[in-house]
Amino acid sequence: MGALLLCSGGLDSTTVGYWLVEKRISFQPVFFDYGQHCVEKEWETVQKVLPVSDLVSPVLRIDISSIYEHSTSRLIAEPNLWKEHVEDDELYIPYRTLLFFSVGACIAQTRGFDRVYSGFINSNHAKELDCSATFLNGLDSLSRNLGPIRFELPFRDWSKADVVRRASELKVPIGRTYSCQLFSDTPCGACPNCVERLNAIESVNP
């Protein structure tokens, strides 16, 4: 059976895509438009950075933006960093990860897939409950009790540096991936995602 990959154009999910191709696992990439201010940049990126292979279907874009249309998260409302200071907890979006996995499972079972893959790793800047290690580890028992879909997070216990090393081995276009939390077109270099990414790359390539 095929699989479904939750992807955003970021380093982690893109690396999982290359890892799946290496393992000869065919997959359907799914991209979520949840109203994020950088949605078009991410959408453009995800179509460019995923591996080109007969195992990879065209990216499916799912619009769930109406769910978060009243959100005050700075992932939805782009800040003006010349005038505003953004705290980590202002990046929080309620139940976003749980929503992604739930919708992903629905699509997967409808299409006859048995697995949903994600690039989530052991990192949780905004302290979201559904991005915690406890929640991610609990996905296994959750899926076993609900139905035939299994959630696979192959890098869940990895650091960002571990992902960078694996991405380099798999020839992932690391420099073309995008995961900035504050700017909608160019990486800010200052948000938690950018800082973690830059530190990981520097640690692997000092």
C-alpha positions as CSV (number, residue, x, y, z in Angstrom):
1,M,0.0,0.0,0.0
2,G,1.1,3.6,-0.5
3,A,1.5,6.2,2.1
4,L,0.7,9.9,2.8
5,L,3.3,12.5,3.7
6,L,2.4,15.6,5.6
7,C,4.8,18.2,4.1
8,S,5.4,22.0,4.3
9,G,8.5,22.7,2.3
10,G,10.5,22.7,5.5
11,L,13.7,20.7,6.0
12,D,12.3,17.9,8.2
13,S,9.3,16.9,6.0
14,T,11.3,17.2,2.8
15,T,14.0,14.9,4.2
16,V,11.4,12.4,5.1
17,G,10.3,12.5,1.4
18,Y,13.8,11.7,0.2
19,W,14.0,9.0,2.9
20,L,10.8,7.4,1.6
21,V,12.1,7.4,-2.0
22,E,15.3,5.8,-0.8
23,K,13.2,3.0,0.8
24,R,11.1,2.7,-2.4
25,I,7.9,3.7,-0.6
26,S,5.4,5.5,-2.9
27,F,3.6,8.4,-1.3
28,Q,1.1,11.2,-1.7
29,P,2.4,14.5,-0.4
30,V,-0.2,16.6,1.4
31,F,0.2,20.3,2.1
32,F,-2.1,22.2,4.5
33,D,-3.2,25.8,4.0
34,Y,-4.3,26.7,7.5
35,G,-4.1,30.5,6.9
36,Q,-0.4,30.9,7.6
37,H,0.9,34.2,6.4
38,C,3.7,32.4,4.4
39,V,1.3,29.9,2.7
40,E,2.1,30.9,-0.9
41,K,5.9,30.8,-0.2
42,E,5.5,27.4,1.4
43,W,3.3,26.1,-1.4
44,E,5.8,27.3,-4.0
45,T,8.7,25.7,-2.0
46,V,7.1,22.3,-1.3
47,Q,6.6,21.7,-5.0
48,K,10.2,22.5,-5.8
49,V,12.0,20.7,-3.0
50,L,10.4,17.3,-2.9
51,P,12.2,14.5,-4.8
52,V,11.3,13.9,-8.4
53,S,10.5,10.2,-8.7
54,D,7.8,7.9,-10.0
55,L,7.1,7.1,-6.3
56,V,5.9,10.7,-5.6
57,S,2.5,11.9,-6.6
58,P,1.8,15.6,-7.3
59,V,1.3,17.6,-4.0
60,L,-2.3,17.7,-2.8
61,R,-3.2,21.1,-1.3
62,I,-5.9,21.1,1.5
63,D,-7.5,24.3,2.6
64,I,-8.4,24.4,6.3
65,S,-7.8,28.1,6.7
66,S,-11.3,29.0,7.8
67,I,-10.6,27.1,11.0
68,Y,-8.1,29.7,12.1
69,E,-9.4,32.8,10.5
70,H,-9.8,34.5,14.0
71,S,-6.5,33.3,15.3
72,T,-4.1,35.9,16.8
73,S,-1.1,33.7,16.3
74,R,1.8,35.4,14.6
75,L,2.0,32.5,12.2
76,I,-1.3,33.7,10.9
77,A,-1.0,37.5,11.4
78,E,2.5,38.4,10.0
79,P,4.3,40.8,12.4
80,N,6.2,43.9,11.6
81,L,9.5,43.1,13.3
82,W,10.6,46.7,12.9
83,K,8.0,47.7,15.5
84,E,6.9,44.5,17.2
85,H,8.7,41.9,19.5
86,V,7.3,38.4,19.2
87,E,7.4,35.9,22.0
88,D,7.6,32.2,21.4
89,D,4.1,31.6,22.8
90,E,2.6,34.0,20.3
91,L,3.4,31.4,17.6
92,Y,1.0,28.9,19.2
93,I,-1.9,27.6,17.1
94,P,-4.5,25.5,19.0
95,Y,-4.5,21.8,18.1
96,R,-2.8,22.3,14.7
97,T,-0.7,19.2,14.9
98,L,-3.7,17.1,16.0
99,L,-5.7,18.5,13.1
100,F,-3.0,17.7,10.6
101,F,-2.8,14.1,11.7
102,S,-6.6,13.7,11.9
103,V,-7.2,15.1,8.4
104,G,-4.2,13.1,7.1
105,A,-5.7,9.9,8.5
106,C,-9.0,10.7,6.8
107,I,-7.4,11.3,3.4
108,A,-5.1,8.2,3.8
109,Q,-7.9,5.8,4.7
110,T,-10.2,7.2,2.0
111,R,-7.5,6.7,-0.6
112,G,-6.6,3.2,0.6
113,F,-3.2,4.1,2.2
114,D,-2.2,2.6,5.5
115,R,0.4,5.1,6.8
116,V,0.7,8.8,7.4
117,Y,4.3,10.0,7.6
118,S,5.5,13.3,9.2
119,G,8.8,15.1,9.7
120,F,8.0,16.2,13.3
121,I,11.1,16.0,15.5
122,N,11.9,16.5,19.2
123,S,11.4,20.3,19.1
124,N,8.6,22.4,20.4
125,H,9.3,26.1,20.6
126,A,5.8,27.3,21.2
127,K,5.2,24.6,23.9
128,E,2.2,23.3,22.1
129,L,0.6,20.3,23.8
130,D,0.1,18.5,20.5
131,C,3.8,18.9,19.6
132,S,5.1,17.5,22.9
133,A,7.1,14.2,23.0
134,T,4.3,12.7,25.2
135,F,1.7,13.5,22.5
136,L,3.8,12.4,19.6
137,N,4.7,9.1,21.4
138,G,1.0,8.6,22.1
139,L,0.1,8.7,18.4
140,D,1.0,5.0,18.1
141,S,-1.6,3.8,20.7
142,L,-4.1,6.4,19.4
143,S,-4.0,5.0,15.9
144,R,-4.1,1.4,17.0
145,N,-7.3,2.0,18.9
146,L,-9.0,4.1,16.1
147,G,-8.5,2.2,12.9
148,P,-6.1,0.9,10.3
149,I,-4.0,4.0,9.8
150,R,-0.6,4.1,11.4
151,F,1.3,7.4,12.1
152,E,5.0,7.3,11.3
153,L,7.5,9.9,12.6
154,P,10.9,8.4,11.6
155,F,12.9,11.3,13.0
156,R,10.8,12.0,16.2
157,D,13.8,11.5,18.5
158,W,16.3,13.3,16.4
159,S,17.8,16.8,16.7
160,K,17.8,19.3,13.9
161,A,21.5,18.6,13.4
162,D,20.7,14.9,13.0
163,V,18.2,15.8,10.3
164,V,20.7,18.0,8.5
165,R,23.2,15.2,8.5
166,R,20.7,12.8,7.0
167,A,19.5,15.4,4.5
168,S,23.1,15.8,3.3
169,E,23.4,12.1,2.8
170,L,20.2,12.0,0.8
171,K,21.1,15.0,-1.3
172,V,18.2,17.1,-0.1
173,P,18.3,20.7,-1.4
174,I,18.6,22.0,2.1
175,G,19.1,25.6,1.1
176,R,15.9,25.7,-0.9
177,T,13.7,24.5,1.9
178,Y,11.7,27.1,3.9
179,S,10.3,27.2,7.5
180,C,10.5,30.7,8.7
181,Q,7.8,31.6,11.3
182,L,7.8,35.3,11.0
183,F,8.4,36.4,7.4
184,S,6.3,35.3,4.5
185,D,8.9,35.5,1.8
186,T,12.5,35.6,3.1
187,P,13.8,33.8,6.2
188,C,14.1,36.2,9.1
189,G,17.1,34.5,10.7
190,A,15.7,35.3,14.2
191,C,12.6,33.2,14.8
192,P,13.0,29.9,16.7
193,N,12.8,27.8,13.5
194,C,15.4,29.9,11.7
195,V,17.8,29.9,14.7
196,E,17.5,26.2,15.2
197,R,18.0,25.5,11.5
198,L,21.1,27.8,11.3
199,N,22.6,26.4,14.4
200,A,22.1,22.8,13.2
201,I,23.7,23.6,9.8
202,E,26.7,25.3,11.5
203,S,27.2,22.4,13.9
204,V,27.3,19.9,11.0
205,N,29.4,22.2,8.7
206,P,31.6,24.2,11.1
